[in-house]
Amino acid sequence: MTETLAPEQTVLTPTLRKRARGLVFWAVIALFALAIALITIGLTGTSQDAVRLSPDSPAPAGARGVVQVLRSQGVTVAVTSSLAETRTAAAISGPESTTILVRDTESLLDGAQLRSLGGLSSNVILLEPGFRQLNTLAPGVAQAGSLDSDVVLSADCALPVVQRAGTVSGGGHGYRLVPASADTGSETPTSITTACLSSGDGSDGGTDTGSDSGSESGGATAGTGDVYSLVRVVTGESAVTVLGASDALTNETIVTRGNAALALGVLGERASLIWYVPSLADVAAVSPPTLAELSPDWVVPTALLVFIVAIAAAFWRGRRFGPLVIENLPVVVRASETMEGRARLYQRSSARSRALDALRVGAIGRLATACGLPRTASVEEIVQAVASISGRPLDQVRTLLLDARPTSDRELIRLSDALLELETAVAAQR
């Protein structure tokens, strides 16, 4: 009487609990990523539009408040980001009714582009201008560094917009009056420079000065150490205003002191204001020469000829592979050593299913022979024959030969022993 294996209830389909356990790790990772995203949005969400003095930004450092107030006072405000857009907007309102405010902190505009602004409007405001802008449009004004935001600037010149403001916040940039360069031409129109909102670094306050072409110092009588936050240069019927008191235009300080009066007076002098912030669209697309442009004309034909010659030489002199040659190994490896080596590889990679499948292949072949089945018999036919001969349940034999999957080394050994016992039982019945 042969001993039979008790049928086991093997569940191959993962249960809900097992799936939930597998998803716990990914759920924790997803929650952690979501928390990081929420923290990042919370820290940076309020500062994404906080571009300083941006006319569309409602942040404390933006200037949307000034734009809204100007529009409520009947001033048409157009925000542009390229010189082409600025030309279009200026053509609609006309040069005599338009004020162009330029804030080019990256110095994207070249001299020709800056000079073209004078043809679009007779009233140009340079907000925190750099060296190139000053040298092109206001050559008698030079940069003097940043100003402390705690400084309060008082009205110290005859400009009505400054007189109405009274006091202004001093944060921003300061500028000095310097002798204008006379190398731009022999006939330069007479200009009048008015310097206002002195920070107290000089000997006196704002000064109205007249400068003629060829004068050595531009006619300025202010001390060389005077630093101003507003300088207006009037040449003929055109005016260029250098505005360094930029903190007075921000949403955070526009309602303090006389900042609003200064902003409305300087920016709202005319019926239309174009707030121009240059972008990369204004930068001339000058790319370095390509390799084809740098190469002589004979390079491409020569390279093509060399390529064709190389292909022809490869077909002419290239060796073709012959038939495969069977080479005898210098040593003979025993089958047991190969089996042990493969078993170690399976064990090292924990490939229990592959190891069991290798045992099953051999066992099914031997069982087919023991049952007298031909080589063309299918696995189902072998399973049915083995179950009939051994007297074991069909599902038990199928599970052992096909379906069971080991989850541990102990279970792999148990299944291997069960295969051996099944072969022994079949052989005993034959």
C-alpha positions as CSV (number, residue, x, y, z in Angstrom):
1,M,0.0,0.0,0.0
2,T,1.5,3.3,-1.0
3,E,1.2,6.5,1.0
4,T,-0.6,9.3,-0.7
5,L,-0.2,13.0,-0.1
6,A,-3.1,14.8,1.6
7,P,-4.6,17.4,-0.7
8,E,-3.6,21.0,0.2
9,Q,-5.7,24.1,-0.3
10,T,-3.3,26.3,-2.3
11,V,-4.7,29.7,-3.1
12,L,-2.9,31.1,-6.1
13,T,-5.0,34.3,-6.6
14,P,-3.8,37.1,-4.2
15,T,-6.4,38.0,-1.6
16,L,-7.5,41.5,-0.9
17,R,-5.4,41.7,2.3
18,K,-2.3,40.7,0.4
19,R,-2.9,43.3,-2.3
20,A,-3.5,45.9,0.4
21,R,-0.2,45.1,2.0
22,G,1.5,45.4,-1.3
23,L,0.0,48.8,-1.9
24,V,0.9,50.2,1.5
25,F,4.4,51.1,0.5
26,W,3.3,53.0,-2.6
27,A,0.5,54.7,-0.7
28,V,3.1,56.0,1.8
29,I,5.3,57.2,-1.0
30,A,2.4,59.0,-2.7
31,L,1.4,60.7,0.5
32,F,4.9,61.8,1.2
33,A,5.2,63.3,-2.4
34,L,1.9,65.0,-1.9
35,A,3.0,66.5,1.4
36,I,6.2,67.8,-0.2
37,A,4.3,69.3,-3.1
38,L,1.8,71.1,-0.7
39,I,4.7,72.4,1.4
40,T,6.5,73.7,-1.8
41,I,3.3,75.3,-3.1
42,G,2.7,76.9,0.3
43,L,6.2,78.3,0.5
44,T,6.6,79.5,-3.1
45,G,3.0,80.0,-4.3
46,T,2.8,83.6,-3.1
47,S,6.1,84.5,-4.6
48,Q,5.7,83.2,-8.2
49,D,4.2,86.4,-9.4
50,A,6.2,88.6,-7.0
51,V,8.3,90.1,-9.7
52,R,9.5,93.5,-8.4
53,L,7.7,96.4,-10.0
54,S,5.7,94.2,-12.3
55,P,2.6,96.0,-13.4
56,D,0.6,92.8,-13.2
57,S,1.8,91.6,-9.8
58,P,-0.5,92.1,-6.7
59,A,2.4,91.1,-4.4
60,P,3.9,93.7,-2.0
61,A,6.9,94.3,-4.4
62,G,4.7,94.5,-7.5
63,A,3.2,97.7,-9.0
64,R,-0.3,96.6,-9.9
65,G,-1.8,99.2,-7.5
66,V,-0.2,102.1,-9.4
67,V,-1.6,100.8,-12.6
68,Q,-5.1,100.4,-11.2
69,V,-5.1,103.9,-9.8
70,L,-3.9,105.4,-13.1
71,R,-6.7,103.6,-14.9
72,S,-9.2,104.9,-12.4
73,Q,-8.0,108.4,-13.1
74,G,-8.6,108.0,-16.8
75,V,-5.1,107.1,-17.9
76,T,-4.9,104.3,-20.5
77,V,-2.2,101.9,-19.4
78,A,-0.7,99.4,-21.8
79,V,1.8,96.8,-20.6
80,T,4.2,95.6,-23.4
81,S,7.1,93.2,-23.4
82,S,8.7,94.0,-26.8
83,L,9.7,97.0,-28.9
84,A,7.3,95.9,-31.6
85,E,4.3,95.9,-29.1
86,T,5.5,99.3,-27.9
87,R,5.5,100.7,-31.4
88,T,2.0,99.4,-32.0
89,A,0.7,100.9,-28.7
90,A,2.4,104.2,-29.3
91,A,1.0,104.5,-32.9
92,I,-2.6,104.2,-31.5
93,S,-2.3,107.0,-28.9
94,G,0.3,109.2,-30.7
95,P,3.7,110.5,-29.5
96,E,2.3,113.7,-28.0
97,S,-0.2,111.9,-25.8
98,T,1.9,109.0,-24.8
99,T,4.3,108.4,-21.9
100,I,6.7,105.4,-22.2
101,L,8.0,103.9,-19.0
102,V,11.0,101.6,-19.6
103,R,12.4,99.2,-16.9
104,D,15.2,97.3,-18.5
105,T,17.0,95.8,-15.6
106,E,18.8,93.2,-17.8
107,S,20.0,95.8,-20.3
108,L,18.5,93.9,-23.2
109,L,18.0,97.0,-25.4
110,D,20.9,98.3,-27.4
111,G,21.6,101.9,-28.2
112,A,19.6,102.0,-31.5
113,Q,16.6,100.5,-29.8
114,L,16.8,103.0,-26.9
115,R,17.1,105.9,-29.3
116,S,14.1,104.7,-31.2
117,L,12.0,105.3,-28.1
118,G,12.4,109.0,-28.6
119,G,10.5,108.8,-31.9
120,L,7.6,107.0,-30.2
121,S,7.0,109.5,-27.5
122,S,8.3,112.8,-26.4
123,N,8.1,111.8,-22.7
124,V,10.2,108.8,-21.7
125,I,10.6,107.6,-18.1
126,L,13.6,105.4,-17.3
127,L,12.8,103.4,-14.1
128,E,16.1,102.3,-12.4
129,P,18.1,102.7,-15.6
130,G,21.6,101.2,-16.1
131,F,24.7,102.6,-17.7
132,R,23.7,101.9,-21.3
133,Q,20.3,103.6,-20.9
134,L,21.8,106.6,-19.1
135,N,24.6,107.0,-21.6
136,T,22.2,106.9,-24.6
137,L,19.2,108.9,-23.3
138,A,20.5,110.9,-20.4
139,P,24.3,111.3,-20.8
140,G,24.6,113.9,-18.0
141,V,23.4,111.4,-15.4
142,A,25.4,108.6,-13.8
143,Q,24.5,105.9,-11.3
144,A,25.2,106.4,-7.6
145,G,24.3,103.0,-6.1
146,S,21.3,101.9,-4.0
147,L,19.5,104.0,-1.4
148,D,18.3,102.9,2.0
149,S,14.6,102.3,2.2
150,D,14.4,104.0,5.6
151,V,15.4,107.4,4.1
152,V,12.6,109.9,3.6
153,L,13.1,112.2,0.6
154,S,11.6,115.7,0.7
155,A,10.5,117.9,-2.2
156,D,13.5,120.0,-3.1
157,C,12.9,121.3,-6.6
158,A,10.5,123.3,-8.7
159,L,8.8,120.4,-10.5
160,P,5.1,120.5,-9.7
161,V,4.8,116.7,-9.4
162,V,7.5,116.7,-6.7
163,Q,6.1,119.7,-4.9
164,R,2.6,118.0,-4.7
165,A,4.2,114.8,-3.3
166,G,5.9,116.5,-0.4
167,T,7.8,113.5,1.0
168,V,8.7,110.3,-0.8
169,S,10.1,106.9,0.3
170,G,13.8,106.7,-0.5
171,G,14.3,103.1,-1.4
172,G,15.6,102.4,-4.8
173,H,18.6,103.8,-6.7
174,G,20.4,107.2,-6.7
175,Y,22.0,109.2,-9.5
176,R,24.5,112.0,-9.8
177,L,24.9,114.8,-12.3
178,V,28.2,114.5,-14.3
179,P,29.6,116.4,-17.3
180,A,28.0,115.1,-20.4
181,S,30.3,113.7,-23.1
182,A,30.6,115.9,-26.2
183,D,31.7,113.2,-28.6
184,T,28.2,112.6,-30.1
185,G,28.2,115.5,-32.4
186,S,29.2,119.1,-32.8
187,E,25.7,120.5,-32.7
188,T,23.7,119.2,-29.7
189,P,20.4,120.9,-28.7
190,T,20.3,122.8,-25.5
191,S,19.1,120.6,-22.6
192,I,17.7,121.6,-19.2
193,T,18.4,119.2,-16.3
194,T,16.3,119.2,-13.1
195,A,17.5,117.1,-10.2
196,C,15.1,116.4,-7.4
197,L,14.7,114.3,-4.2
198,S,18.2,114.6,-2.9
199,S,19.2,112.0,-0.4
200,G,21.3,114.5,1.6
201,D,24.7,113.3,0.4
202,G,25.5,116.7,-1.2
203,S,25.8,120.3,-0.2
204,D,22.5,121.5,-1.5
205,G,19.2,120.3,-2.8
206,G,17.6,120.0,-6.3
207,T,19.0,122.1,-9.0
208,D,17.7,123.4,-12.3
209,T,20.6,123.6,-14.7
210,G,21.0,124.5,-18.4
211,S,23.6,122.8,-20.5
212,D,24.7,123.8,-24.0
213,S,26.7,121.8,-26.5
214,G,30.4,121.9,-25.8
215,S,30.2,123.0,-22.1
216,E,32.7,121.3,-19.9
217,S,30.4,120.5,-17.0
218,G,27.0,120.6,-18.6
219,G,26.2,123.8,-16.6
220,A,25.5,121.9,-13.4
221,T,26.0,123.8,-10.2
222,A,25.2,121.0,-7.8
223,G,28.0,119.4,-5.8
224,T,29.6,116.3,-7.3
225,G,28.5,114.3,-4.2
226,D,24.8,115.0,-4.6
227,V,22.6,111.9,-5.0
228,Y,19.1,112.3,-6.5
229,S,16.2,109.9,-6.9
230,L,14.6,111.9,-9.8
231,V,16.3,113.6,-12.6
232,R,14.5,115.1,-15.6
233,V,16.4,116.1,-18.8
234,V,14.4,118.3,-21.2
235,T,15.9,118.7,-24.7
236,G,13.7,120.8,-27.0
237,E,10.2,119.3,-26.7
238,S,11.4,115.9,-25.5
239,A,11.8,114.9,-21.9
240,V,13.6,112.0,-20.3
241,T,12.9,111.3,-16.6
242,V,15.3,109.2,-14.6
243,L,13.3,107.8,-11.7
244,G,15.3,106.0,-9.0
245,A,12.7,106.1,-6.2
246,S,11.3,102.8,-7.3
247,D,10.0,101.8,-3.8
248,A,7.5,104.6,-4.1
249,L,5.7,102.6,-6.9
250,T,5.3,99.3,-5.1
251,N,2.0,98.0,-3.7
252,E,3.5,97.9,-0.2
253,T,4.4,101.6,0.0
254,I,2.3,103.4,-2.6
255,V,-0.2,104.5,0.1
256,T,2.4,106.0,2.4
257,R,3.7,109.5,2.4
258,G,3.4,111.2,-1.0
259,N,4.3,108.2,-3.0
260,A,0.9,108.0,-4.7
261,A,1.0,111.7,-5.6
262,L,4.5,111.3,-7.1
263,A,3.5,108.2,-9.1
264,L,0.4,109.7,-10.5
265,G,2.2,113.0,-11.3
266,V,5.1,111.4,-13.1
267,L,3.4,108.5,-14.7
268,G,0.0,110.1,-15.4
269,E,1.1,113.4,-17.1
270,R,-0.4,112.3,-20.3
271,A,-3.5,110.4,-21.4
272,S,-1.7,107.2,-22.3
273,L,1.0,105.3,-20.5
274,I,3.0,102.4,-22.0
275,W,4.7,100.3,-19.3
276,Y,7.5,98.6,-21.3
277,V,9.4,95.7,-19.8
278,P,11.9,94.4,-22.5
279,S,12.2,90.7,-22.9
280,L,14.2,88.2,-25.0
281,A,12.1,89.1,-28.0
282,D,14.0,92.4,-28.2
283,V,17.4,90.6,-28.3
284,A,18.8,90.3,-31.8
285,A,19.1,86.6,-32.8
286,V,22.8,86.4,-33.5
287,S,23.9,82.8,-33.6
288,P,27.5,81.6,-34.1
289,P,28.4,80.3,-37.6
290,T,27.6,76.7,-38.2
291,L,30.2,74.0,-39.0
292,A,29.0,74.0,-42.6
293,E,29.6,77.8,-42.9
294,L,33.1,77.5,-41.4
295,S,34.2,74.5,-43.6
296,P,35.6,75.1,-47.1
297,D,33.6,74.1,-50.1
298,W,35.7,71.0,-50.9
299,V,35.1,69.4,-47.5
300,V,31.7,67.9,-48.1
301,P,32.5,66.3,-51.6
302,T,35.7,64.9,-50.2
303,A,34.1,63.4,-47.2
304,L,31.4,61.9,-49.4
305,L,34.0,60.4,-51.7
306,V,35.9,58.9,-48.8
307,F,32.8,57.3,-47.4
308,I,31.9,55.7,-50.8
309,V,35.5,54.4,-51.1
310,A,35.4,52.9,-47.6
311,I,32.1,51.1,-48.3
312,A,33.5,49.7,-51.6
313,A,36.7,48.6,-49.9
314,A,34.6,46.8,-47.2
315,F,32.8,44.8,-49.8
316,W,36.0,44.1,-51.7
317,R,38.3,43.1,-48.9
318,G,35.9,42.2,-46.1
319,R,35.9,38.6,-44.9
320,R,32.6,36.6,-44.9
321,F,31.8,34.3,-42.0
322,G,31.9,30.6,-42.9
323,P,30.0,27.7,-41.4
324,L,30.1,27.2,-37.7
325,V,32.9,24.9,-36.4
326,I,32.3,22.6,-33.5
327,E,35.2,22.8,-31.1
328,N,35.8,20.1,-28.5
329,L,36.2,21.3,-25.0
330,P,39.6,20.7,-23.4
331,V,37.9,19.2,-20.3
332,V,34.9,17.1,-19.7
333,V,32.4,18.4,-17.1
334,R,30.4,15.8,-15.3
335,A,26.6,16.2,-15.3
336,S,26.5,16.3,-11.5
337,E,28.8,19.3,-11.4
338,T,26.6,21.1,-13.9
339,M,23.5,20.3,-11.9
340,E,25.1,21.5,-8.7
341,G,26.3,24.7,-10.4
342,R,22.8,25.5,-11.8
343,A,21.3,24.7,-8.4
344,R,23.6,27.2,-6.7
345,L,22.7,29.8,-9.2
346,Y,19.0,29.2,-8.5
347,Q,19.6,29.3,-4.8
348,R,21.6,32.6,-5.0
349,S,18.9,34.3,-7.0
350,S,16.0,32.7,-5.0
351,A,14.6,31.3,-8.3
352,R,12.6,28.6,-6.6
353,S,10.0,28.4,-9.3
354,R,12.6,27.9,-12.0
355,A,14.3,25.2,-9.9
356,L,11.0,23.4,-9.4
357,D,10.1,23.7,-13.1
358,A,13.4,22.0,-13.9
359,L,12.6,19.1,-11.6
360,R,9.0,18.9,-13.0
361,V,10.3,18.7,-16.6
362,G,12.4,15.7,-15.7
363,A,9.7,14.1,-13.6
364,I,7.0,14.5,-16.3
365,G,9.3,12.9,-18.8
366,R,10.0,9.9,-16.6
367,L,6.3,9.6,-15.6
368,A,5.3,9.6,-19.3
369,T,7.7,6.8,-19.9
370,A,6.6,4.8,-16.9
371,C,2.9,5.2,-18.0
372,G,3.8,4.0,-21.5
373,L,2.8,7.2,-23.2
374,P,4.4,8.4,-26.4
375,R,6.6,11.4,-26.7
376,T,3.8,13.4,-28.3
377,A,1.5,13.1,-25.3
378,S,0.4,16.4,-23.8
379,V,0.9,17.3,-20.1
380,E,-2.8,16.9,-19.4
381,E,-2.7,13.3,-20.8
382,I,0.3,12.6,-18.6
383,V,-1.5,14.1,-15.5
384,Q,-4.6,12.0,-16.1
385,A,-2.6,8.8,-16.6
386,V,-0.5,9.4,-13.5
387,A,-3.6,10.1,-11.4
388,S,-5.3,6.9,-12.8
389,I,-2.3,4.7,-12.1
390,S,-1.3,6.1,-8.7
391,G,-4.9,6.4,-7.5
392,R,-4.4,9.9,-6.3
393,P,-6.9,12.8,-6.9
394,L,-6.6,14.5,-10.3
395,D,-6.4,18.0,-8.9
396,Q,-3.7,16.9,-6.4
397,V,-1.5,15.5,-9.2
398,R,-2.1,18.6,-11.4
399,T,-1.2,20.9,-8.5
400,L,2.0,19.0,-7.9
401,L,3.1,18.8,-11.5
402,L,1.8,22.2,-12.8
403,D,0.3,24.7,-10.4
404,A,2.1,24.7,-7.0
405,R,4.6,27.6,-6.5
406,P,7.1,27.4,-3.7
407,T,7.4,30.5,-1.5
408,S,10.3,29.2,0.6
409,D,13.2,26.8,0.5
410,R,11.4,24.5,2.9
411,E,8.4,24.3,0.6
412,L,10.6,23.7,-2.5
413,I,12.2,20.7,-0.7
414,R,8.7,19.4,0.2
415,L,7.5,19.6,-3.4
416,S,10.7,18.0,-4.6
417,D,10.2,15.1,-2.2
418,A,6.5,14.9,-3.3
419,L,7.6,14.5,-7.0
420,L,10.0,11.7,-6.0
421,E,7.3,10.0,-4.0
422,L,4.9,10.3,-7.0
423,E,7.4,8.7,-9.4
424,T,8.0,5.9,-6.9
425,A,4.2,5.3,-6.5
426,V,3.7,5.1,-10.3
427,A,6.7,2.8,-10.7
428,A,5.4,0.5,-8.0
429,Q,2.0,0.2,-9.7
430,R,3.6,-0.7,-13.0
